Amino acid sequence: MADPTTTPPDEHLRHLLGEISELLGKQKLEEAILHQQAMPHHDLVETLLHKQHQVALKHKLDGLHSADIAYILEALPLQDRLVVWNLVGSDQDGQILLDVSDAVRETLISDMDAKELLSATEQLDTDEIADLAPDLPEEVMQELLESLNDQGRQRLQSLLSHEEDTVAALMDFGMVTIREDVTLGVVLRYLRRRGELPEHTDKLFVVDENNVLKGVLSLKRLVTHNPDKPVAEVMAKDVVYFHLDDAADQAARAFERYDLLSAPVVDRDHQLQGRIGVDAIVDYIRQASDEERLAEAGLMEEEDIFSGVWKSARNRWFWLAINLVTAFLSTRVIGMFEDTIVRVVALASLMPIVAGIGGNTGNQTSMLIVRSLALGLINPGNVWRLTLKELGIGLLNGTVWGSVLGLLAYGLYHDMHLGIVMAGATLLNLLVAAIMGLAVPLGRHRLGLDPAVGTSVLLTAMTDGMGFFIFLGLATVFLP
Amino acid sequence: MADPTTTPPDEHLRHLLGEISELLGKQKLEEAILHQQAMPHHDLVETLLHKQHQVALKHKLDGLHSADIAYILEALPLQDRLVVWNLVGSDQDGQILLDVSDAVRETLISDMDAKELLSATEQLDTDEIADLAPDLPEEVMQELLESLNDQGRQRLQSLLSHEEDTVAALMDFGMVTIREDVTLGVVLRYLRRRGELPEHTDKLFVVDENNVLKGVLSLKRLVTHNPDKPVAEVMAKDVVYFHLDDAADQAARAFERYDLLSAPVVDRDHQLQGRIGVDAIVDYIRQASDEERLAEAGLMEEEDIFSGVWKSARNRWFWLAINLVTAFLSTRVIGMFEDTIVRVVALASLMPIVAGIGGNTGNQTSMLIVRSLALGLINPGNVWRLTLKELGIGLLNGTVWGSVLGLLAYGLYHDMHLGIVMAGATLLNLLVAAIMGLAVPLGRHRLGLDPAVGTSVLLTAMTDGMGFFIFLGLATVFLP
């Protein structure tokens, strides 16, 4: 794999993307002109021109880091993307498939036949094959499994047997093990004989003859200590380690908290199974936060910006449909009070404000709760105190903003009663919003569901419905 | 600093937090009982009990990693937090101040006098002092600057002179430099004589006599190559480096893309100024995504879950106020059509659906655009194609959901015209939402503003206003 570029990466890449887009555009334009002109030797000229552009394109791509090619593929529309994809050297195919997003990976894989897929994936490490596995056709997976040796097959099957959000999914096998009774000098000679170390090696793992983890020896300590000392004396014995089925987000928090670069993964018998590198953690953090935000906005899965209209529309339907159902329920609440609205039509214009301010403050509360849950800051001992605090804020906000809105309603319609109803409804709905903003994420958390996903939709449904009900109900009772 | 715990970190910490909370609770309870009973030697017994609890607490805290103490401080209400804080050994104070969130840091610093702050911060590295600088009182900063040597003072002032979101803010000075004409053996002897390397050292920086960066020598290469070889032959010359004023998010993307562990930072003359470690990048990614989500939910800044009611309420007012202004404008749109609503009261219950579905789809579009902008996937060449795609989705969704809603309205009110108005308004508002979902983030991006922040509020304001206007306008024109 080529080394990354030496200029500041982003500008350089944007520039390159521009040049490649231009080349692709020129190629299409010239082909179109040739077709129109129907000149003699048309085919020959087209082939020649085509070749020339291909060479120019290939020249641009040569020596690029696989992550840079992945970026370029992401930014190109489907047709252009496949032109570039077919020009990429097959030795980089596997790595690029790992680097692109799920949506783009699908488009690339559907352009490859079984043989191409096999040759692309055969060069990958076991843990990388496991990452691609969900997207590979059954037959390719079968052949891959057969091509592996016993250890590789066993490792791959073990990885595939674990849940997606566990430490096993982040693990790789790029670890070098040593024994504790040798000296640092022996370790150094062993490493020199061994040559190239796995990517991102920052420490060696010390195990006994049963592969049980005894400690770790960082390269830092290896190079700063006297080569005559035994490993046992220099290694760290107090190490953060993980089990195969620990939650991935707990591992990510531990990496953040203790500034780890890598950590060993062990099984129930404390035998070394693999390692997690901080590179996998960085990808995990970014992906988890991306997925959560997409889900909050109502997207089912990652969407390639050039996905087809039909595919993109379906991706968005699930949450749209849920939203329509909840909106329909609010509608029925309003429907109950149609008589009152005919009597005081001002209610129709004011009611969205009451509902809206409830949704807004409820979302503020729930966002803090979701975040505190993720950080593990909420426990049975402090829920009560939190509830009091949020109710206090609701009371304060309700008094302040309720007064403002009440005065506004009075100013607009010169109706004292209407102003009082507006103020009272705002206050009550803000208290409802505070309780719901706490109850929805805490309830989902207690049920073992992700507190972030869907909370906003559920919450808005409740604050809308309750907002309309409280406001119109108060109006029905108190307005003359 | 103590090594992190050896049990899986999260469970262990939660357990510890429970024990500490219990101890604090017991202490308070016993003090309260003593006060009530007014028994003889009351003060003496209280002092003894207090001492006993303090010792038990201190015992729990001893040997904890600073990040673990930071976690415990975050999870405790203000009063308990300060009790624990005063028990922490002063040698850990500085590191803990770095590890806690901004909101909690404020509460801890306001509990310390200038002398305590000075002794806590004096042990920190220059880059760490720079991170704390915004929260430190002027006088403490002055004394700190005076206590530094020339190099330290110069570095600190240089760091403080750069913007918050630049590479300079992520940089540290924990780098070891070597020359390219010595052999690896000489380097190894130098490192052994030097002893302890800076935290997270994974590579050495090769510079010439003017401190100009020539390349990097990873510890991996150092330990796997023949010690007789010169550095120049083994070092990597093609390295990713950054300039002091490069944007922090570009650096983060480069770390993700190329799986870096650390990278050098240079000035305009290519002289080595510092390094960025992946630990700073991990913190940056988490913090940036947290801040964005808090802002989206309408919170001005990070809020400690135990902040006072008054402080928390003010934190949430800015976006609430903006939301109220936009809601008020929607109200005025509805107010324009009050005559129509009195005529056909069903409009009042149906209008929130049209507005709501517009906001929902608009947010889906804008979320994808915000994300694609962050990834650098949008350029002038593909904006047009994206617009066509989103309009296509709007047309498809508008037809499908417009028909559904039209039939629903017809079914509820048995009014064919009302059904047609509902269907038409839904279709039109989904097209408006698609255009706004593109235009708002792209517009903010072109103006150099963060496309993520405030987009949702602006967008919802437009889809609400337009939704009401289109629906009630069509109804006014077409309903008998």
HADDOCK unambig.tbl for C-alpha pairs under 7 A between the chains (distance, minus, plus):
assign (segid A and resid 3 and name CA) (segid B and resid 238 and name CA) 6.28 0.50 0.50
assign (segid A and resid 4 and name CA) (segid B and resid 239 and name CA) 6.82 0.50 0.50
assign (segid A and resid 4 and name CA) (segid B and resid 240 and name CA) 6.47 0.50 0.50
assign (segid A and resid 5 and name CA) (segid B and resid 238 and name CA) 6.88 0.50 0.50
assign (segid A and resid 5 and name CA) (segid B and resid 240 and name CA) 6.49 0.50 0.50
assign (segid A and resid 6 and name CA) (segid B and resid 238 and name CA) 5.88 0.50 0.50
assign (segid A and resid 6 and name CA) (segid B and resid 239 and name CA) 5.58 0.50 0.50
assign (segid A and resid 6 and name CA) (segid B and resid 240 and name CA) 5.22 0.50 0.50
assign (segid A and resid 6 and name CA) (segid B and resid 241 and name CA) 6.83 0.50 0.50
assign (segid A and resid 8 and name CA) (segid B and resid 241 and name CA) 6.88 0.50 0.50
assign (segid A and resid 8 and name CA) (segid B and resid 242 and name CA) 6.27 0.50 0.50
assign (segid A and resid 9 and name CA) (segid B and resid 254 and name CA) 6.68 0.50 0.50
assign (segid A and resid 10 and name CA) (segid B and resid 250 and name CA) 6.58 0.50 0.50
assign (segid A and resid 67 and name CA) (segid B and resid 257 and name CA) 5.66 0.50 0.50
assign (segid A and resid 67 and name CA) (segid B and resid 258 and name CA) 6.71 0.50 0.50
assign (segid A and resid 74 and name CA) (segid B and resid 377 and name CA) 6.98 0.50 0.50
assign (segid A and resid 75 and name CA) (segid B and resid 377 and name CA) 4.79 0.50 0.50
assign (segid A and resid 188 and name CA) (segid B and resid 223 and name CA) 6.20 0.50 0.50
assign (segid A and resid 191 and name CA) (segid B and resid 223 and name CA) 6.56 0.50 0.50
assign (segid A and resid 191 and name CA) (segid B and resid 224 and name CA) 5.26 0.50 0.50
assign (segid A and resid 192 and name CA) (segid B and resid 223 and name CA) 6.47 0.50 0.50
assign (segid A and resid 192 and name CA) (segid B and resid 224 and name CA) 4.06 0.50 0.50
assign (segid A and resid 192 and name CA) (segid B and resid 225 and name CA) 5.60 0.50 0.50
assign (segid A and resid 192 and name CA) (segid B and resid 226 and name CA) 6.74 0.50 0.50
assign (segid A and resid 195 and name CA) (segid B and resid 224 and name CA) 5.22 0.50 0.50
assign (segid A and resid 196 and name CA) (segid B and resid 224 and name CA) 6.61 0.50 0.50
assign (segid A and resid 197 and name CA) (segid B and resid 220 and name CA) 6.72 0.50 0.50
assign (segid A and resid 201 and name CA) (segid B and resid 220 and name CA) 6.93 0.50 0.50
assign (segid A and resid 202 and name CA) (segid B and resid 202 and name CA) 6.63 0.50 0.50
assign (segid A and resid 219 and name CA) (segid B and resid 219 and name CA) 6.53 0.50 0.50
assign (segid A and resid 220 and name CA) (segid B and resid 197 and name CA) 6.71 0.50 0.50
assign (segid A and resid 220 and name CA) (segid B and resid 201 and name CA) 6.94 0.50 0.50
assign (segid A and resid 223 and name CA) (segid B and resid 188 and name CA) 6.18 0.50 0.50
assign (segid A and resid 223 and name CA) (segid B and resid 191 and name CA) 6.54 0.50 0.50
assign (segid A and resid 223 and name CA) (segid B and resid 192 and name CA) 6.48 0.50 0.50
assign (segid A and resid 224 and name CA) (segid B and resid 191 and name CA) 5.25 0.50 0.50
assign (segid A and resid 224 and name CA) (segid B and resid 192 and name CA) 4.06 0.50 0.50
assign (segid A and resid 224 and name CA) (segid B and resid 195 and name CA) 5.22 0.50 0.50
assign (segid A and resid 224 and name CA) (segid B and resid 196 and name CA) 6.60 0.50 0.50
assign (segid A and resid 225 and name CA) (segid B and resid 192 and name CA) 5.59 0.50 0.50
assign (segid A and resid 226 and name CA) (segid B and resid 192 and name CA) 6.74 0.50 0.50
assign (segid A and resid 238 and name CA) (segid B and resid 3 and name CA) 6.32 0.50 0.50
assign (segid A and resid 238 and name CA) (segid B and resid 5 and name CA) 6.94 0.50 0.50
assign (segid A and resid 238 and name CA) (segid B and resid 6 and name CA) 5.86 0.50 0.50
assign (segid A and resid 239 and name CA) (segid B and resid 4 and name CA) 6.83 0.50 0.50
assign (segid A and resid 239 and name CA) (segid B and resid 6 and name CA) 5.58 0.50 0.50
assign (segid A and resid 240 and name CA) (segid B and resid 4 and name CA) 6.49 0.50 0.50
assign (segid A and resid 240 and name CA) (segid B and resid 5 and name CA) 6.49 0.50 0.50
assign (segid A and resid 240 and name CA) (segid B and resid 6 and name CA) 5.25 0.50 0.50
assign (segid A and resid 241 and name CA) (segid B and resid 6 and name CA) 6.90 0.50 0.50
assign (segid A and resid 241 and name CA) (segid B and resid 8 and name CA) 6.81 0.50 0.50
assign (segid A and resid 242 and name CA) (segid B and resid 8 and name CA) 6.25 0.50 0.50
assign (segid A and resid 250 and name CA) (segid B and resid 10 and name CA) 6.58 0.50 0.50
assign (segid A and resid 254 and name CA) (segid B and resid 9 and name CA) 6.66 0.50 0.50
assign (segid A and resid 256 and name CA) (segid B and resid 282 and name CA) 6.61 0.50 0.50
assign (segid A and resid 256 and name CA) (segid B and resid 283 and name CA) 6.68 0.50 0.50
assign (segid A and resid 257 and name CA) (segid B and resid 67 and name CA) 5.64 0.50 0.50
assign (segid A and resid 258 and name CA) (segid B and resid 4 and name CA) 7.00 0.50 0.50
assign (segid A and resid 258 and name CA) (segid B and resid 67 and name CA) 6.71 0.50 0.50
assign (segid A and resid 259 and name CA) (segid B and resid 279 and name CA) 5.40 0.50 0.50
assign (segid A and resid 279 and name CA) (segid B and resid 259 and name CA) 5.39 0.50 0.50
assign (segid A and resid 282 and name CA) (segid B and resid 256 and name CA) 6.59 0.50 0.50
assign (segid A and resid 282 and name CA) (segid B and resid 282 and name CA) 6.39 0.50 0.50
assign (segid A and resid 283 and name CA) (segid B and resid 256 and name CA) 6.66 0.50 0.50
assign (segid A and resid 297 and name CA) (segid B and resid 363 and name CA) 6.14 0.50 0.50
assign (segid A and resid 297 and name CA) (segid B and resid 364 and name CA) 5.38 0.50 0.50
assign (segid A and resid 297 and name CA) (segid B and resid 367 and name CA) 6.71 0.50 0.50
assign (segid A and resid 298 and name CA) (segid B and resid 364 and name CA) 6.21 0.50 0.50
assign (segid A and resid 299 and name CA) (segid B and resid 364 and name CA) 6.67 0.50 0.50
assign (segid A and resid 309 and name CA) (segid B and resid 389 and name CA) 5.97 0.50 0.50
assign (segid A and resid 309 and name CA) (segid B and resid 392 and name CA) 6.17 0.50 0.50
assign (segid A and resid 309 and name CA) (segid B and resid 393 and name CA) 5.38 0.50 0.50
assign (segid A and resid 313 and name CA) (segid B and resid 393 and name CA) 5.70 0.50 0.50
assign (segid A and resid 313 and name CA) (segid B and resid 397 and name CA) 6.80 0.50 0.50
assign (segid A and resid 327 and name CA) (segid B and resid 353 and name CA) 5.62 0.50 0.50
assign (segid A and resid 328 and name CA) (segid B and resid 353 and name CA) 6.99 0.50 0.50
assign (segid A and resid 331 and name CA) (segid B and resid 349 and name CA) 4.85 0.50 0.50
assign (segid A and resid 331 and name CA) (segid B and resid 350 and name CA) 6.15 0.50 0.50
assign (segid A and resid 334 and name CA) (segid B and resid 349 and name CA) 5.22 0.50 0.50
assign (segid A and resid 335 and name CA) (segid B and resid 349 and name CA) 5.75 0.50 0.50
assign (segid A and resid 338 and name CA) (segid B and resid 345 and name CA) 6.34 0.50 0.50
assign (segid A and resid 342 and name CA) (segid B and resid 342 and name CA) 5.34 0.50 0.50
assign (segid A and resid 342 and name CA) (segid B and resid 345 and name CA) 6.45 0.50 0.50
assign (segid A and resid 345 and name CA) (segid B and resid 338 and name CA) 6.35 0.50 0.50
assign (segid A and resid 345 and name CA) (segid B and resid 342 and name CA) 6.44 0.50 0.50
assign (segid A and resid 348 and name CA) (segid B and resid 348 and name CA) 5.85 0.50 0.50
assign (segid A and resid 349 and name CA) (segid B and resid 331 and name CA) 4.87 0.50 0.50
assign (segid A and resid 349 and name CA) (segid B and resid 334 and name CA) 5.24 0.50 0.50
assign (segid A and resid 349 and name CA) (segid B and resid 335 and name CA) 5.74 0.50 0.50
assign (segid A and resid 350 and name CA) (segid B and resid 331 and name CA) 6.15 0.50 0.50
assign (segid A and resid 353 and name CA) (segid B and resid 327 and name CA) 5.62 0.50 0.50
assign (segid A and resid 363 and name CA) (segid B and resid 297 and name CA) 6.16 0.50 0.50
assign (segid A and resid 364 and name CA) (segid B and resid 297 and name CA) 5.39 0.50 0.50
assign (segid A and resid 364 and name CA) (segid B and resid 298 and name CA) 6.24 0.50 0.50
assign (segid A and resid 364 and name CA) (segid B and resid 299 and name CA) 6.70 0.50 0.50
assign (segid A and resid 367 and name CA) (segid B and resid 297 and name CA) 6.73 0.50 0.50
assign (segid A and resid 377 and name CA) (segid B and resid 74 and name CA) 6.98 0.50 0.50
assign (segid A and resid 377 and name CA) (segid B and resid 75 and name CA) 4.81 0.50 0.50
assign (segid A and resid 389 and name CA) (segid B and resid 309 and name CA) 6.00 0.50 0.50
assign (segid A and resid 392 and name CA) (segid B and resid 309 and name CA) 6.18 0.50 0.50
assign (segid A and resid 393 and name CA) (segid B and resid 309 and name CA) 5.39 0.50 0.50
assign (segid A and resid 393 and name CA) (segid B and resid 313 and name CA) 5.70 0.50 0.50
assign (segid A and resid 397 and name CA) (segid B and resid 313 and name CA) 6.80 0.50 0.50
